[in-house]
Amino acid sequence: MLLASNSFTAALKAHEKQIGLWISLASNFSAEVVAPAGYDWALIDMEHSPNDYFSVLGQLQAFAASETTAIVRVEWNDAVAVKRLLDLGAPGLLFPMIQSVEEARQAVSATRYPPHGIRGVSGATRATKFGRVSDYTARIEEETAVLLQLETRAAVEQAEAIADVSGVSGVFFGPADIAADIGKLGKPMDPDVWALIKPAAQKLIAKGMPVGTLVLDPVFAAELLNEGFTFVACGTDASILARGADALLAQVRGAKK
């Protein structure tokens, strides 16, 4: 049995536009609800949600039956957590709060087996279909998406150097934390935030590095894709549920006599 290709990684390399959805409800059942929708990628979040390894496993299984590639945002740039998620079969990882070239190298190293990195070796894992994938160790590095998240002004100013680290598949800009870092807490759509992000993103795009982000405005999400962003998440499962519930109640209350 051979390792299946990662369509999301291939799309990033080909600079094909990828529309994503943030997954934070920590439920395999809710993941199964959105999996058939047809998003190119989904982000299972461990940083800002109550996910644990078993809940992530259930969500990976839910998305495995769909055409959507499920990426996992690891809690932190921690080699042990990375090892466990890769053994669970995560097709790619998003590393939060990367602040330097050295931290970028550490993230990539955690996804690589020796001599190229420090990932521990285990044979009978979900990732290898319990020892059945014969070319796993030979091909997994080229198939795994390694995404680095920049979330401060200092990190954005180092974007080009961070993107030059070998093994980085894409750079993700986090507008909410960037907003907080520049004194705009709670205002991720503030023009000053995007005046910082967009020039840095365009420099990376010019170098051929895929760039991505998360925004909750679908019009702005499309605008970013049209400007050269490669992978953009345009909503979160929690926000869709909250807004849908609010809108439904408001509609009925407004029509009630």
Residue pairs with C-beta under 8 A, 6 or more apart in sequence:
1 129
1 132
1 133
1 134
2 133
2 134
2 135
3 133
3 135
3 136
3 139
3 140
3 143
5 143
6 69
6 91
6 92
6 143
6 144
6 145
7 67
7 69
8 18
8 40
8 41
8 69
8 71
8 91
8 92
8 145
8 231
9 91
9 92
9 142
9 143
9 144
9 145
9 169
11 18
11 40
11 230
11 231
12 18
12 145
12 169
12 170
12 210
12 230
12 231
13 169
15 208
15 210
15 230
16 230
17 225
17 230
17 231
18 40
18 41
18 212
18 230
18 231
18 232
19 39
19 40
19 41
19 221
19 225
19 232
19 233
19 234
20 39
20 40
20 41
20 42
20 43
20 212
20 214
20 231
20 232
20 233
20 234
21 34
21 37
21 39
21 41
21 42
21 43
21 233
21 234
21 235
21 236
21 237
22 42
22 43
22 45
22 214
22 233
22 235
22 236
22 237
22 238
23 30
23 31
23 34
23 42
23 43
23 44
23 45
23 59
23 70
23 236
23 237
24 45
24 48
24 49
24 236
24 237
24 238
25 31
25 49
25 237
25 238
25 241
26 49
26 50
26 51
26 55
26 59
27 55
27 58
27 59
28 55
28 58
28 59
28 61
28 62
29 62
30 237
31 42
31 44
31 58
31 59
31 62
31 63
31 70
32 62
34 42
34 237
35 42
35 62
35 63
35 65
35 66
35 68
36 66
37 68
38 67
38 68
39 68
40 68
40 69
40 231
41 68
41 69
41 70
41 71
41 231
41 233
42 63
42 68
42 69
42 70
42 71
43 70
43 71
43 72
43 73
43 94
43 214
43 233
44 51
44 56
44 59
44 60
44 70
44 71
44 72
44 73
45 51
45 73
46 56
46 72
46 73
46 74
46 75
46 81
47 73
47 74
47 75
47 76
47 96
51 59
53 84
53 85
53 88
56 72
56 85
56 88
56 90
57 88
57 126
59 70
60 70
60 72
60 88
60 89
60 90
63 69
63 70
64 70
69 91
69 92
69 145
70 90
70 91
71 90
71 91
71 92
71 93
71 94
71 145
71 147
72 85
72 90
72 92
72 93
72 94
73 93
73 94
73 95
73 96
73 149
74 81
74 82
74 85
74 93
74 94
74 95
74 96
75 81
75 96
76 96
76 97
77 95
77 96
77 97
77 98
77 103
77 106
77 107
77 110
78 110
79 106
79 109
79 110
79 118
79 119
82 93
82 107
82 110
82 111
82 119
83 110
83 119
83 120
85 93
86 93
86 111
86 119
86 127
86 140
86 144
87 122
87 125
87 126
87 127
88 125
88 126
88 127
89 125
89 126
89 127
90 127
91 143
91 144
91 145
92 144
92 145
92 146
92 147
92 169
93 107
93 111
93 144
93 145
93 146
93 147
94 147
94 148
94 149
94 172
95 107
95 146
95 147
95 148
95 149
96 149
96 151
96 174
97 149
97 151
97 152
97 155
97 177
98 104
98 107
98 148
98 149
98 150
98 151
98 155
98 162
99 152
99 154
99 155
99 158
100 155
100 158
100 162
101 158
101 161
101 162
101 164
101 165
104 148
104 162
104 165
104 168
105 165
107 146
107 148
108 117
108 146
108 165
108 166
108 167
108 168
109 116
109 117
109 118
109 119
110 117
110 118
110 119
111 117
111 119
111 141
111 144
111 146
111 167
112 118
112 119
112 141
112 167
113 119
113 121
113 137
113 141
116 141
121 137
123 131
124 130
124 131
127 133
127 136
127 140
128 136
141 167
144 169
145 169
145 170
146 167
146 168
146 169
146 170
147 168
147 169
147 170
147 171
147 172
147 212
148 162
148 163
148 168
148 170
148 171
148 172
149 172
149 173
149 174
150 156
150 158
150 159
150 162
150 171
150 172
150 173
150 174
150 178
150 200
151 174
151 177
151 178
151 181
152 177
152 178
152 181
153 178
153 181
153 182
153 196
155 162
156 173
156 178
156 196
156 197
156 200
157 200
159 171
159 200
159 201
159 203
159 204
160 200
160 203
160 204
160 207
162 168
162 171
163 171
163 204
163 207
163 209
168 209
169 210
170 209
170 210
170 211
170 212
170 230
170 231
171 201
171 204
171 209
171 210
171 211
171 212
172 211
172 212
172 213
172 214
172 231
173 197
173 200
173 201
173 211
173 212
173 213
174 213
174 214
175 188
175 189
175 193
175 194
175 197
175 213
175 214
175 215
176 188
178 188
178 193
178 196
178 197
179 185
179 186
179 187
179 188
179 190
179 193
180 186
182 192
182 193
182 196
184 190
184 192
184 193
187 193
188 215
189 215
189 217
189 220
197 213
198 227
201 211
201 228
201 229
202 227
202 228
204 211
205 211
205 228
205 229
210 230
210 231
211 228
211 229
211 230
211 231
212 229
212 230
212 231
212 232
212 233
213 224
213 229
213 232
213 233
214 232
214 233
214 236
215 221
215 224
215 232
215 233
215 234
216 234
216 235
216 236
216 239
217 234
218 234
218 235
221 232
221 233
221 234
222 234
224 232
225 232
